[in-house]
Amino acid sequence: MVSTKNYNDLVKSTHTEISNRTGISVSHISRIMSGDRIPSVRTLKAICKEYGVEIPELMKYLGL
C-alpha cells in the first residue's frame, strides 16, 4: 500500500525538487509533466523509488 504522504510529497514537489531527488534533468521532468514526453520505465522507476509510490499510481498522476 502506498502512503498518502509519499504521493502528496510528489504532487507538491517542483520540477527542480524532483530533478534534485532523482537525477533526472529539470527539462525532462517538465516535458513529462506537461505531456510532451512519455517517460521510460527507467525514469518511472527512478521517480517511484525516490518518492515511495507505485508505477500505476504515478502513471495515473501523469495521465498515462
mmCIF file of the N, C-alpha and C atoms, coordinates in Angstrom:
data_MODEL
# 
_entry.id   MODEL 
# 
loop_
_atom_site.group_PDB 
_atom_site.id 
_atom_site.type_symbol 
_atom_site.label_atom_id 
_atom_site.label_alt_id 
_atom_site.label_comp_id 
_atom_site.label_asym_id 
_atom_site.label_entity_id 
_atom_site.label_seq_id 
_atom_site.pdbx_PDB_ins_code 
_atom_site.Cartn_x 
_atom_site.Cartn_y 
_atom_site.Cartn_z 
_atom_site.occupancy 
_atom_site.B_iso_or_equiv 
_atom_site.pdbx_formal_charge 
_atom_site.auth_seq_id 
_atom_site.auth_comp_id 
_atom_site.auth_asym_id 
_atom_site.auth_atom_id 
_atom_site.pdbx_PDB_model_num 
ATOM 1   N N  . MET A 1 1  ? 0.840  -1.184 0.000   1.00 0.00 ? 1  MET A N  1 
ATOM 2   C CA . MET A 1 1  ? 0.000  0.000  0.000   1.00 0.00 ? 1  MET A CA 1 
ATOM 3   C C  . MET A 1 1  ? 0.884  1.246  0.000   1.00 0.00 ? 1  MET A C  1 
ATOM 4   N N  . VAL A 1 2  ? 0.525  2.209  -0.797  1.00 0.00 ? 2  VAL A N  1 
ATOM 5   C CA . VAL A 1 2  ? 1.296  3.438  -0.934  1.00 0.00 ? 2  VAL A CA 1 
ATOM 6   C C  . VAL A 1 2  ? 0.830  4.454  0.094   1.00 0.00 ? 2  VAL A C  1 
ATOM 7   N N  . SER A 1 3  ? 1.781  5.099  0.696   1.00 0.00 ? 3  SER A N  1 
ATOM 8   C CA . SER A 1 3  ? 1.476  6.122  1.686   1.00 0.00 ? 3  SER A CA 1 
ATOM 9   C C  . SER A 1 3  ? 0.936  7.380  1.004   1.00 0.00 ? 3  SER A C  1 
ATOM 10  N N  . THR A 1 4  ? -0.136 7.921  1.545   1.00 0.00 ? 4  THR A N  1 
ATOM 11  C CA . THR A 1 4  ? -0.684 9.175  1.032   1.00 0.00 ? 4  THR A CA 1 
ATOM 12  C C  . THR A 1 4  ? 0.335  10.292 1.163   1.00 0.00 ? 4  THR A C  1 
ATOM 13  N N  . LYS A 1 5  ? 1.125  10.268 2.229   1.00 0.00 ? 5  LYS A N  1 
ATOM 14  C CA . LYS A 1 5  ? 2.154  11.277 2.433   1.00 0.00 ? 5  LYS A CA 1 
ATOM 15  C C  . LYS A 1 5  ? 3.161  11.254 1.284   1.00 0.00 ? 5  LYS A C  1 
ATOM 16  N N  . ASN A 1 6  ? 3.591  10.060 0.864   1.00 0.00 ? 6  ASN A N  1 
ATOM 17  C CA . ASN A 1 6  ? 4.549  9.952  -0.235  1.00 0.00 ? 6  ASN A CA 1 
ATOM 18  C C  . ASN A 1 6  ? 3.972  10.523 -1.518  1.00 0.00 ? 6  ASN A C  1 
ATOM 19  N N  . TYR A 1 7  ? 2.733  10.182 -1.808  1.00 0.00 ? 7  TYR A N  1 
ATOM 20  C CA . TYR A 1 7  ? 2.078  10.685 -3.010  1.00 0.00 ? 7  TYR A CA 1 
ATOM 21  C C  . TYR A 1 7  ? 1.951  12.204 -2.930  1.00 0.00 ? 7  TYR A C  1 
ATOM 22  N N  . ASN A 1 8  ? 1.560  12.717 -1.781  1.00 0.00 ? 8  ASN A N  1 
ATOM 23  C CA . ASN A 1 8  ? 1.430  14.168 -1.607  1.00 0.00 ? 8  ASN A CA 1 
ATOM 24  C C  . ASN A 1 8  ? 2.770  14.864 -1.751  1.00 0.00 ? 8  ASN A C  1 
ATOM 25  N N  . ASP A 1 9  ? 3.842  14.233 -1.269  1.00 0.00 ? 9  ASP A N  1 
ATOM 26  C CA . ASP A 1 9  ? 5.181  14.805 -1.437  1.00 0.00 ? 9  ASP A CA 1 
ATOM 27  C C  . ASP A 1 9  ? 5.503  14.972 -2.918  1.00 0.00 ? 9  ASP A C  1 
ATOM 28  N N  . LEU A 1 10 ? 5.187  13.972 -3.710  1.00 0.00 ? 10 LEU A N  1 
ATOM 29  C CA . LEU A 1 10 ? 5.443  14.046 -5.147  1.00 0.00 ? 10 LEU A CA 1 
ATOM 30  C C  . LEU A 1 10 ? 4.602  15.136 -5.792  1.00 0.00 ? 10 LEU A C  1 
ATOM 31  N N  . VAL A 1 11 ? 3.319  15.148 -5.502  1.00 0.00 ? 11 VAL A N  1 
ATOM 32  C CA . VAL A 1 11 ? 2.405  16.113 -6.120  1.00 0.00 ? 11 VAL A CA 1 
ATOM 33  C C  . VAL A 1 11 ? 2.806  17.549 -5.789  1.00 0.00 ? 11 VAL A C  1 
ATOM 34  N N  . LYS A 1 12 ? 3.291  17.777 -4.581  1.00 0.00 ? 12 LYS A N  1 
ATOM 35  C CA . LYS A 1 12 ? 3.660  19.126 -4.147  1.00 0.00 ? 12 LYS A CA 1 
ATOM 36  C C  . LYS A 1 12 ? 5.063  19.542 -4.591  1.00 0.00 ? 12 LYS A C  1 
ATOM 37  N N  . SER A 1 13 ? 5.859  18.612 -5.100  1.00 0.00 ? 13 SER A N  1 
ATOM 38  C CA . SER A 1 13 ? 7.240  18.903 -5.481  1.00 0.00 ? 13 SER A CA 1 
ATOM 39  C C  . SER A 1 13 ? 7.303  19.713 -6.770  1.00 0.00 ? 13 SER A C  1 
ATOM 40  N N  . THR A 1 14 ? 8.268  20.614 -6.827  1.00 0.00 ? 14 THR A N  1 
ATOM 41  C CA . THR A 1 14 ? 8.530  21.357 -8.064  1.00 0.00 ? 14 THR A CA 1 
ATOM 42  C C  . THR A 1 14 ? 9.353  20.469 -8.989  1.00 0.00 ? 14 THR A C  1 
ATOM 43  N N  . HIS A 1 15 ? 9.434  20.855 -10.234 1.00 0.00 ? 15 HIS A N  1 
ATOM 44  C CA . HIS A 1 15 ? 10.249 20.109 -11.188 1.00 0.00 ? 15 HIS A CA 1 
ATOM 45  C C  . HIS A 1 15 ? 11.705 20.066 -10.726 1.00 0.00 ? 15 HIS A C  1 
ATOM 46  N N  . THR A 1 16 ? 12.185 21.155 -10.167 1.00 0.00 ? 16 THR A N  1 
ATOM 47  C CA . THR A 1 16 ? 13.566 21.213 -9.671  1.00 0.00 ? 16 THR A CA 1 
ATOM 48  C C  . THR A 1 16 ? 13.763 20.249 -8.503  1.00 0.00 ? 16 THR A C  1 
ATOM 49  N N  . GLU A 1 17 ? 12.798 20.182 -7.607  1.00 0.00 ? 17 GLU A N  1 
ATOM 50  C CA . GLU A 1 17 ? 12.906 19.258 -6.468  1.00 0.00 ? 17 GLU A CA 1 
ATOM 51  C C  . GLU A 1 17 ? 12.911 17.804 -6.941  1.00 0.00 ? 17 GLU A C  1 
ATOM 52  N N  . ILE A 1 18 ? 12.044 17.481 -7.886  1.00 0.00 ? 18 ILE A N  1 
ATOM 53  C CA . ILE A 1 18 ? 12.023 16.116 -8.422  1.00 0.00 ? 18 ILE A CA 1 
ATOM 54  C C  . ILE A 1 18 ? 13.354 15.807 -9.092  1.00 0.00 ? 18 ILE A C  1 
ATOM 55  N N  . SER A 1 19 ? 13.858 16.751 -9.852  1.00 0.00 ? 19 SER A N  1 
ATOM 56  C CA . SER A 1 19 ? 15.145 16.583 -10.528 1.00 0.00 ? 19 SER A CA 1 
ATOM 57  C C  . SER A 1 19 ? 16.269 16.348 -9.527  1.00 0.00 ? 19 SER A C  1 
ATOM 58  N N  . ASN A 1 20 ? 16.317 17.160 -8.492  1.00 0.00 ? 20 ASN A N  1 
ATOM 59  C CA . ASN A 1 20 ? 17.372 17.018 -7.484  1.00 0.00 ? 20 ASN A CA 1 
ATOM 60  C C  . ASN A 1 20 ? 17.307 15.672 -6.782  1.00 0.00 ? 20 ASN A C  1 
ATOM 61  N N  . ARG A 1 21 ? 16.117 15.178 -6.540  1.00 0.00 ? 21 ARG A N  1 
ATOM 62  C CA . ARG A 1 21 ? 15.952 13.914 -5.818  1.00 0.00 ? 21 ARG A CA 1 
ATOM 63  C C  . ARG A 1 21 ? 16.189 12.693 -6.698  1.00 0.00 ? 21 ARG A C  1 
ATOM 64  N N  . THR A 1 22 ? 15.945 12.817 -8.015  1.00 0.00 ? 22 THR A N  1 
ATOM 65  C CA . THR A 1 22 ? 16.034 11.658 -8.903  1.00 0.00 ? 22 THR A CA 1 
ATOM 66  C C  . THR A 1 22 ? 17.234 11.664 -9.838  1.00 0.00 ? 22 THR A C  1 
ATOM 67  N N  . GLY A 1 23 ? 17.826 12.827 -10.064 1.00 0.00 ? 23 GLY A N  1 
ATOM 68  C CA . GLY A 1 23 ? 18.926 12.919 -11.019 1.00 0.00 ? 23 GLY A CA 1 
ATOM 69  C C  . GLY A 1 23 ? 18.460 13.071 -12.463 1.00 0.00 ? 23 GLY A C  1 
ATOM 70  N N  . ILE A 1 24 ? 17.160 13.199 -12.658 1.00 0.00 ? 24 ILE A N  1 
ATOM 71  C CA . ILE A 1 24 ? 16.591 13.417 -13.987 1.00 0.00 ? 24 ILE A CA 1 
ATOM 72  C C  . ILE A 1 24 ? 16.575 14.919 -14.241 1.00 0.00 ? 24 ILE A C  1 
ATOM 73  N N  . SER A 1 25 ? 16.933 15.336 -15.447 1.00 0.00 ? 25 SER A N  1 
ATOM 74  C CA . SER A 1 25 ? 17.038 16.773 -15.717 1.00 0.00 ? 25 SER A CA 1 
ATOM 75  C C  . SER A 1 25 ? 15.698 17.480 -15.537 1.00 0.00 ? 25 SER A C  1 
ATOM 76  N N  . VAL A 1 26 ? 15.780 18.748 -15.151 1.00 0.00 ? 26 VAL A N  1 
ATOM 77  C CA . VAL A 1 26 ? 14.574 19.564 -14.960 1.00 0.00 ? 26 VAL A CA 1 
ATOM 78  C C  . VAL A 1 26 ? 13.784 19.648 -16.265 1.00 0.00 ? 26 VAL A C  1 
ATOM 79  N N  . SER A 1 27 ? 14.479 19.814 -17.377 1.00 0.00 ? 27 SER A N  1 
ATOM 80  C CA . SER A 1 27 ? 13.771 19.939 -18.658 1.00 0.00 ? 27 SER A CA 1 
ATOM 81  C C  . SER A 1 27 ? 13.029 18.648 -19.008 1.00 0.00 ? 27 SER A C  1 
ATOM 82  N N  . HIS A 1 28 ? 13.626 17.506 -18.700 1.00 0.00 ? 28 HIS A N  1 
ATOM 83  C CA . HIS A 1 28 ? 12.955 16.235 -18.983 1.00 0.00 ? 28 HIS A CA 1 
ATOM 84  C C  . HIS A 1 28 ? 11.736 16.062 -18.075 1.00 0.00 ? 28 HIS A C  1 
ATOM 85  N N  . ILE A 1 29 ? 11.894 16.394 -16.800 1.00 0.00 ? 29 ILE A N  1 
ATOM 86  C CA . ILE A 1 29 ? 10.753 16.339 -15.867 1.00 0.00 ? 29 ILE A CA 1 
ATOM 87  C C  . ILE A 1 29 ? 9.636  17.242 -16.374 1.00 0.00 ? 29 ILE A C  1 
ATOM 88  N N  . SER A 1 30 ? 9.987  18.440 -16.802 1.00 0.00 ? 30 SER A N  1 
ATOM 89  C CA . SER A 1 30 ? 8.997  19.395 -17.286 1.00 0.00 ? 30 SER A CA 1 
ATOM 90  C C  . SER A 1 30 ? 8.248  18.853 -18.503 1.00 0.00 ? 30 SER A C  1 
ATOM 91  N N  . ARG A 1 31 ? 8.979  18.246 -19.439 1.00 0.00 ? 31 ARG A N  1 
ATOM 92  C CA . ARG A 1 31 ? 8.338  17.687 -20.642 1.00 0.00 ? 31 ARG A CA 1 
ATOM 93  C C  . ARG A 1 31 ? 7.419  16.520 -20.293 1.00 0.00 ? 31 ARG A C  1 
ATOM 94  N N  . ILE A 1 32 ? 7.822  15.704 -19.304 1.00 0.00 ? 32 ILE A N  1 
ATOM 95  C CA . ILE A 1 32 ? 6.974  14.591 -18.867 1.00 0.00 ? 32 ILE A CA 1 
ATOM 96  C C  . ILE A 1 32 ? 5.697  15.125 -18.230 1.00 0.00 ? 32 ILE A C  1 
ATOM 97  N N  . MET A 1 33 ? 5.852  16.084 -17.326 1.00 0.00 ? 33 MET A N  1 
ATOM 98  C CA . MET A 1 33 ? 4.698  16.625 -16.593 1.00 0.00 ? 33 MET A CA 1 
ATOM 99  C C  . MET A 1 33 ? 3.731  17.371 -17.504 1.00 0.00 ? 33 MET A C  1 
ATOM 100 N N  . SER A 1 34 ? 4.234  17.961 -18.576 1.00 0.00 ? 34 SER A N  1 
ATOM 101 C CA . SER A 1 34 ? 3.367  18.691 -19.498 1.00 0.00 ? 34 SER A CA 1 
ATOM 102 C C  . SER A 1 34 ? 2.733  17.780 -20.545 1.00 0.00 ? 34 SER A C  1 
ATOM 103 N N  . GLY A 1 35 ? 3.168  16.515 -20.581 1.00 0.00 ? 35 GLY A N  1 
ATOM 104 C CA . GLY A 1 35 ? 2.613  15.578 -21.541 1.00 0.00 ? 35 GLY A CA 1 
ATOM 105 C C  . GLY A 1 35 ? 3.321  15.559 -22.880 1.00 0.00 ? 35 GLY A C  1 
ATOM 106 N N  . ASP A 1 36 ? 4.422  16.307 -22.994 1.00 0.00 ? 36 ASP A N  1 
ATOM 107 C CA . ASP A 1 36 ? 5.176  16.337 -24.250 1.00 0.00 ? 36 ASP A CA 1 
ATOM 108 C C  . ASP A 1 36 ? 6.015  15.084 -24.456 1.00 0.00 ? 36 ASP A C  1 
ATOM 109 N N  . ARG A 1 37 ? 6.341  14.391 -23.389 1.00 0.00 ? 37 ARG A N  1 
ATOM 110 C CA . ARG A 1 37 ? 7.146  13.169 -23.450 1.00 0.00 ? 37 ARG A CA 1 
ATOM 111 C C  . ARG A 1 37 ? 6.505  12.082 -22.605 1.00 0.00 ? 37 ARG A C  1 
ATOM 112 N N  . ILE A 1 38 ? 6.654  10.862 -23.057 1.00 0.00 ? 38 ILE A N  1 
ATOM 113 C CA . ILE A 1 38 ? 6.240  9.705  -22.272 1.00 0.00 ? 38 ILE A CA 1 
ATOM 114 C C  . ILE A 1 38 ? 7.495  9.166  -21.603 1.00 0.00 ? 38 ILE A C  1 
ATOM 115 N N  . PRO A 1 39 ? 7.481  9.028  -20.284 1.00 0.00 ? 39 PRO A N  1 
ATOM 116 C CA . PRO A 1 39 ? 8.688  8.582  -19.588 1.00 0.00 ? 39 PRO A CA 1 
ATOM 117 C C  . PRO A 1 39 ? 8.982  7.108  -19.844 1.00 0.00 ? 39 PRO A C  1 
ATOM 118 N N  . SER A 1 40 ? 10.266 6.781  -19.848 1.00 0.00 ? 40 SER A N  1 
ATOM 119 C CA . SER A 1 40 ? 10.677 5.384  -19.965 1.00 0.00 ? 40 SER A CA 1 
ATOM 120 C C  . SER A 1 40 ? 10.384 4.668  -18.648 1.00 0.00 ? 40 SER A C  1 
ATOM 121 N N  . VAL A 1 41 ? 10.416 3.355  -18.680 1.00 0.00 ? 41 VAL A N  1 
ATOM 122 C CA . VAL A 1 41 ? 10.229 2.573  -17.462 1.00 0.00 ? 41 VAL A CA 1 
ATOM 123 C C  . VAL A 1 41 ? 11.328 2.927  -16.463 1.00 0.00 ? 41 VAL A C  1 
ATOM 124 N N  . ARG A 1 42 ? 12.537 3.124  -16.949 1.00 0.00 ? 42 ARG A N  1 
ATOM 125 C CA . ARG A 1 42 ? 13.664 3.507  -16.086 1.00 0.00 ? 42 ARG A CA 1 
ATOM 126 C C  . ARG A 1 42 ? 13.375 4.817  -15.351 1.00 0.00 ? 42 ARG A C  1 
ATOM 127 N N  . THR A 1 43 ? 12.842 5.798  -16.056 1.00 0.00 ? 43 THR A N  1 
ATOM 128 C CA . THR A 1 43 ? 12.504 7.092  -15.455 1.00 0.00 ? 43 THR A CA 1 
ATOM 129 C C  . THR A 1 43 ? 11.378 6.935  -14.440 1.00 0.00 ? 43 THR A C  1 
ATOM 130 N N  . LEU A 1 44 ? 10.362 6.178  -14.808 1.00 0.00 ? 44 LEU A N  1 
ATOM 131 C CA . LEU A 1 44 ? 9.256  5.933  -13.878 1.00 0.00 ? 44 LEU A CA 1 
ATOM 132 C C  . LEU A 1 44 ? 9.760  5.268  -12.600 1.00 0.00 ? 44 LEU A C  1 
ATOM 133 N N  . LYS A 1 45 ? 10.623 4.269  -12.754 1.00 0.00 ? 45 LYS A N  1 
ATOM 134 C CA . LYS A 1 45 ? 11.165 3.559  -11.587 1.00 0.00 ? 45 LYS A CA 1 
ATOM 135 C C  . LYS A 1 45 ? 11.977 4.494  -10.695 1.00 0.00 ? 45 LYS A C  1 
ATOM 136 N N  . ALA A 1 46 ? 12.751 5.391  -11.303 1.00 0.00 ? 46 ALA A N  1 
ATOM 137 C CA . ALA A 1 46 ? 13.568 6.323  -10.513 1.00 0.00 ? 46 ALA A CA 1 
ATOM 138 C C  . ALA A 1 46 ? 12.688 7.239  -9.668  1.00 0.00 ? 46 ALA A C  1 
ATOM 139 N N  . ILE A 1 47 ? 11.627 7.752  -10.266 1.00 0.00 ? 47 ILE A N  1 
ATOM 140 C CA . ILE A 1 47 ? 10.711 8.636  -9.537  1.00 0.00 ? 47 ILE A CA 1 
ATOM 141 C C  . ILE A 1 47 ? 9.987  7.852  -8.445  1.00 0.00 ? 47 ILE A C  1 
ATOM 142 N N  . CYS A 1 48 ? 9.500  6.673  -8.796  1.00 0.00 ? 48 CYS A N  1 
ATOM 143 C CA . CYS A 1 48 ? 8.765  5.842  -7.822  1.00 0.00 ? 48 CYS A CA 1 
ATOM 144 C C  . CYS A 1 48 ? 9.648  5.457  -6.643  1.00 0.00 ? 48 CYS A C  1 
ATOM 145 N N  . LYS A 1 49 ? 10.871 5.080  -6.926  1.00 0.00 ? 49 LYS A N  1 
ATOM 146 C CA . LYS A 1 49 ? 11.791 4.687  -5.860  1.00 0.00 ? 49 LYS A CA 1 
ATOM 147 C C  . LYS A 1 49 ? 12.039 5.854  -4.902  1.00 0.00 ? 49 LYS A C  1 
ATOM 148 N N  . GLU A 1 50 ? 12.267 7.011  -5.458  1.00 0.00 ? 50 GLU A N  1 
ATOM 149 C CA . GLU A 1 50 ? 12.582 8.180  -4.622  1.00 0.00 ? 50 GLU A CA 1 
ATOM 150 C C  . GLU A 1 50 ? 11.392 8.633  -3.783  1.00 0.00 ? 50 GLU A C  1 
ATOM 151 N N  . TYR A 1 51 ? 10.197 8.538  -4.343  1.00 0.00 ? 51 TYR A N  1 
ATOM 152 C CA . TYR A 1 51 ? 9.010  9.035  -3.641  1.00 0.00 ? 51 TYR A CA 1 
ATOM 153 C C  . TYR A 1 51 ? 8.188  7.941  -2.957  1.00 0.00 ? 51 TYR A C  1 
ATOM 154 N N  . GLY A 1 52 ? 8.570  6.686  -3.157  1.00 0.00 ? 52 GLY A N  1 
ATOM 155 C CA . GLY A 1 52 ? 7.860  5.599  -2.494  1.00 0.00 ? 52 GLY A CA 1 
ATOM 156 C C  . GLY A 1 52 ? 6.446  5.392  -2.991  1.00 0.00 ? 52 GLY A C  1 
ATOM 157 N N  . VAL A 1 53 ? 6.247  5.599  -4.295  1.00 0.00 ? 53 VAL A N  1 
ATOM 158 C CA . VAL A 1 53 ? 4.936  5.362  -4.897  1.00 0.00 ? 53 VAL A CA 1 
ATOM 159 C C  . VAL A 1 53 ? 5.058  4.231  -5.912  1.00 0.00 ? 53 VAL A C  1 
ATOM 160 N N  . GLU A 1 54 ? 3.938  3.664  -6.320  1.00 0.00 ? 54 GLU A N  1 
ATOM 161 C CA . GLU A 1 54 ? 3.911  2.573  -7.289  1.00 0.00 ? 54 GLU A CA 1 
ATOM 162 C C  . GLU A 1 54 ? 3.787  3.142  -8.703  1.00 0.00 ? 54 GLU A C  1 
ATOM 163 N N  . ILE A 1 55 ? 4.309  2.394  -9.688  1.00 0.00 ? 55 ILE A N  1 
ATOM 164 C CA . ILE A 1 55 ? 4.269  2.848  -11.079 1.00 0.00 ? 55 ILE A CA 1 
ATOM 165 C C  . ILE A 1 55 ? 2.837  3.134  -11.560 1.00 0.00 ? 55 ILE A C  1 
ATOM 166 N N  . PRO A 1 56 ? 1.856  2.257  -11.307 1.00 0.00 ? 56 PRO A N  1 
ATOM 167 C CA . PRO A 1 56 ? 0.493  2.576  -11.777 1.00 0.00 ? 56 PRO A CA 1 
ATOM 168 C C  . PRO A 1 56 ? -0.050 3.891  -11.197 1.00 0.00 ? 56 PRO A C  1 
ATOM 169 N N  . GLU A 1 57 ? 0.275  4.148  -9.936  1.00 0.00 ? 57 GLU A N  1 
ATOM 170 C CA . GLU A 1 57 ? -0.170 5.386  -9.298  1.00 0.00 ? 57 GLU A CA 1 
ATOM 171 C C  . GLU A 1 57 ? 0.483  6.598  -9.960  1.00 0.00 ? 57 GLU A C  1 
ATOM 172 N N  . LEU A 1 58 ? 1.784  6.497  -10.253 1.00 0.00 ? 58 LEU A N  1 
ATOM 173 C CA . LEU A 1 58 ? 2.496  7.593  -10.918 1.00 0.00 ? 58 LEU A CA 1 
ATOM 174 C C  . LEU A 1 58 ? 1.940  7.803  -12.322 1.00 0.00 ? 58 LEU A C  1 
ATOM 175 N N  . MET A 1 59 ? 1.704  6.724  -13.037 1.00 0.00 ? 59 MET A N  1 
ATOM 176 C CA . MET A 1 59 ? 1.167  6.852  -14.395 1.00 0.00 ? 59 MET A CA 1 
ATOM 177 C C  . MET A 1 59 ? -0.198 7.522  -14.379 1.00 0.00 ? 59 MET A C  1 
ATOM 178 N N  . LYS A 1 60 ? -1.020 7.179  -13.407 1.00 0.00 ? 60 LYS A N  1 
ATOM 179 C CA . LYS A 1 60 ? -2.341 7.823  -13.294 1.00 0.00 ? 60 LYS A CA 1 
ATOM 180 C C  . LYS A 1 60 ? -2.166 9.323  -13.044 1.00 0.00 ? 60 LYS A C  1 
ATOM 181 N N  . TYR A 1 61 ? -1.249 9.674  -12.149 1.00 0.00 ? 61 TYR A N  1 
ATOM 182 C CA . TYR A 1 61 ? -0.970 11.077 -11.862 1.00 0.00 ? 61 TYR A CA 1 
ATOM 183 C C  . TYR A 1 61 ? -0.515 11.827 -13.124 1.00 0.00 ? 61 TYR A C  1 
ATOM 184 N N  . LEU A 1 62 ? 0.295  11.145 -13.952 1.00 0.00 ? 62 LEU A N  1 
ATOM 185 C CA . LEU A 1 62 ? 0.805  11.759 -15.176 1.00 0.00 ? 62 LEU A CA 1 
ATOM 186 C C  . LEU A 1 62 ? -0.208 11.735 -16.315 1.00 0.00 ? 62 LEU A C  1 
ATOM 187 N N  . GLY A 1 63 ? -1.329 11.052 -16.094 1.00 0.00 ? 63 GLY A N  1 
ATOM 188 C CA . GLY A 1 63 ? -2.356 10.977 -17.129 1.00 0.00 ? 63 GLY A CA 1 
ATOM 189 C C  . GLY A 1 63 ? -2.024 9.992  -18.233 1.00 0.00 ? 63 GLY A C  1 
ATOM 190 N N  . LEU A 1 64 ? -1.257 8.966  -17.901 1.00 0.00 ? 64 LEU A N  1 
ATOM 191 C CA . LEU A 1 64 ? -0.851 7.957  -18.896 1.00 0.00 ? 64 LEU A CA 1 
ATOM 192 C C  . LEU A 1 64 ? -1.732 6.731  -18.821 1.00 0.00 ? 64 LEU A C  1 
# 
